[in-house]
Amino acid sequence: MTVVLDVAAGRGRPALRLRPWLAADMPDLLAAMAREYPKHGLRSHPSVDLPGPRRWTGPRDAREAARWLAGQDRGWALGDWLTFAVLDRALDRPVGHVALRNRDGGQVGGGEQGEIGYWTAADARGRGIATAAVRTVTCWAFGCFGAQRLPRIMLVHHLDNLASCRVAEKAGYPFDRLSPASPPHWFDDGHIHLAEAKPSESAAPGGASA
Ligand SMILES: CC(C)(COP(=O)(O)OP(=O)(O)OC[C@H]1O[C@@H](n2cnc3c(N)ncnc32)[C@H](O)[C@@H]1OP(=O)(O)O)[C@@H](O)C(=O)NCCC(=O)NCCS
């Protein structure tokens, strides 16, 4: 299934479109990643072994981008790695990323809690893009899978990532507890924030087979 989520413009924030990543997005993604390396990158699907420390450094070139993209497609096909490019609709180019998975693998919406991750391109930060994108994917996921199949979504960030902590709170993920480092999932101490599905949330008809 192809999921496309549109978000109207908000205060200082452009209108957004969230959809699976496409090959046409890779030049923009690579340009953004070149500014980030080696501090930040976008994780690859667990079956795709991109080089670099901690699987958290790419994609860095066209070859890695092709492998990374194949992993995102695989994630949608298997339903275990649901990732969205976040496009500025006026510019029609990707300015962010949101990823939903289970920490221990398996299909999202199989009864386990999910885990959400996100990134905004450096030149697009501070405009509410990550907050809107995370809130939108969260709302879609709870509506799509329902509370039984997706009871809650976890969000983890490093202790010193204050912007991410702020995004979590604003996007509906209150602080839950401290999280000690737990490699290979998480390499440093951090915060765990949790969003709970409302018990009334039931799966959308035909919409739960990602
Ligand atoms: C964290 C990140 C996704 C935020 O993206 P963004 O689109 O700029 O986020 P938003 O604009 O929605 O919100 C950012 C909030 O953090 C605040 N913020 C930014 N830098 C901050 C800092 N150093 N200290 C405290 N708050 C900070 C902003 O003021 C804003 O809050 P406000 O609306 O109350 O003013 C972005 O910085 C990023 O991609 N970082 C690298 C990857 C990353 O850390 N991903 C998250 C992994 S858990």
The ligand as an SDF file (V2000), in Angstrom:
LIG
                    3D

 48 50  0  0  0  0  0  0  0  0999 V2000
   15.4500   17.0810   16.3620 C   0  0  0  0  0  0  0  0  0  0  0  0
   14.9860   17.5670   14.9970 C   0  0  0  0  0  0  0  0  0  0  0  0
   14.2990   16.4330   14.2690 C   0  0  0  0  0  0  0  0  0  0  0  0
   13.9890   18.7280   15.1920 C   0  0  0  0  0  0  0  0  0  0  0  0
   13.4500   19.0550   13.9070 O   0  0  0  0  0  0  0  0  0  0  0  0
   12.6800   20.4390   13.6660 P   0  0  0  0  0  0  0  0  0  0  0  0
   11.9000   20.3020   12.4200 O   0  0  0  0  0  0  0  0  0  0  0  0
   13.6080   21.5600   13.7840 O   0  0  0  0  0  0  0  0  0  0  0  0
   11.6950   20.4560   14.9260 O   0  0  0  0  0  0  0  0  0  0  0  0
   10.5440   21.5080   15.2640 P   0  0  0  0  0  0  0  0  0  0  0  0
   10.7930   22.7730   14.5230 O   0  0  0  0  0  0  0  0  0  0  0  0
    9.2400   20.8110   15.0740 O   0  0  0  0  0  0  0  0  0  0  0  0
   10.7030   21.7070   16.8360 O   0  0  0  0  0  0  0  0  0  0  0  0
   11.9770   21.9680   17.3800 C   0  0  0  0  0  0  0  0  0  0  0  0
   11.8040   22.4710   18.7980 C   0  0  0  0  0  0  0  0  0  0  0  0
   13.0430   22.2860   19.4850 O   0  0  0  0  0  0  0  0  0  0  0  0
   13.4440   23.5320   19.9780 C   0  0  0  0  0  0  0  0  0  0  0  0
   14.8950   23.5240   19.9790 N   0  0  0  0  0  0  0  0  0  0  0  0
   15.7310   23.5480   18.9190 C   0  0  0  0  0  0  0  0  0  0  0  0
   16.9960   23.5200   19.3540 N   0  0  0  0  0  0  0  0  0  0  0  0
   16.9240   23.4720   20.7020 C   0  0  0  0  0  0  0  0  0  0  0  0
   17.8910   23.4510   21.7330 C   0  0  0  0  0  0  0  0  0  0  0  0
   19.1960   23.4400   21.4600 N   0  0  0  0  0  0  0  0  0  0  0  0
   17.4730   23.4080   23.0270 N   0  0  0  0  0  0  0  0  0  0  0  0
   16.1530   23.3960   23.3310 C   0  0  0  0  0  0  0  0  0  0  0  0
   15.1810   23.4160   22.3760 N   0  0  0  0  0  0  0  0  0  0  0  0
   15.5790   23.4570   21.1020 C   0  0  0  0  0  0  0  0  0  0  0  0
   12.8470   24.5470   19.0480 C   0  0  0  0  0  0  0  0  0  0  0  0
   12.8090   25.8260   19.6460 O   0  0  0  0  0  0  0  0  0  0  0  0
   11.4760   23.9410   18.8420 C   0  0  0  0  0  0  0  0  0  0  0  0
   10.6340   24.1410   19.9510 O   0  0  0  0  0  0  0  0  0  0  0  0
    9.5510   25.3520   20.0120 P   0  0  0  0  0  0  0  0  0  0  0  0
    8.6260   25.1520   18.8440 O   0  0  0  0  0  0  0  0  0  0  0  0
    8.8840   25.2030   21.3100 O   0  0  0  0  0  0  0  0  0  0  0  0
   10.3310   26.6310   19.8510 O   0  0  0  0  0  0  0  0  0  0  0  0
   16.1830   18.1020   14.1540 C   0  0  0  0  0  0  0  0  0  0  0  0
   16.9210   19.0130   14.9210 O   0  0  0  0  0  0  0  0  0  0  0  0
   17.0710   16.9840   13.6310 C   0  0  0  0  0  0  0  0  0  0  0  0
   16.7970   16.4050   12.6010 O   0  0  0  0  0  0  0  0  0  0  0  0
   18.1590   16.6890   14.3630 N   0  0  0  0  0  0  0  0  0  0  0  0
   19.0580   15.6220   13.9350 C   0  0  0  0  0  0  0  0  0  0  0  0
   18.4150   14.2380   13.9790 C   0  0  0  0  0  0  0  0  0  0  0  0
   17.7470   13.9620   15.3010 C   0  0  0  0  0  0  0  0  0  0  0  0
   18.2420   14.3710   16.3440 O   0  0  0  0  0  0  0  0  0  0  0  0
   16.6240   13.2410   15.2280 N   0  0  0  0  0  0  0  0  0  0  0  0
   15.8810   12.8540   16.3890 C   0  0  0  0  0  0  0  0  0  0  0  0
   16.4600   11.5910   16.9190 C   0  0  0  0  0  0  0  0  0  0  0  0
   15.6460   11.1190   18.4350 S   0  0  0  0  0  0  0  0  0  0  0  0
  1  2  1  0
  2  3  1  0
  2  4  1  0
  2 36  1  0
  4  5  1  0
  5  6  1  0
  6  7  2  0
  6  8  1  0
  6  9  1  0
  9 10  1  0
 10 11  2  0
 10 12  1  0
 10 13  1  0
 13 14  1  0
 14 15  1  0
 15 16  1  0
 15 30  1  0
 16 17  1  0
 17 18  1  0
 17 28  1  0
 18 19  1  0
 18 27  1  0
 19 20  2  0
 20 21  1  0
 21 22  1  0
 21 27  2  0
 22 23  1  0
 22 24  2  0
 24 25  1  0
 25 26  2  0
 26 27  1  0
 28 29  1  0
 28 30  1  0
 30 31  1  0
 31 32  1  0
 32 33  2  0
 32 34  1  0
 32 35  1  0
 36 37  1  0
 36 38  1  0
 38 39  2  0
 38 40  1  0
 40 41  1  0
 41 42  1  0
 42 43  1  0
 43 44  2  0
 43 45  1  0
 45 46  1  0
 46 47  1  0
 47 48  1  0
M  END
$$$$
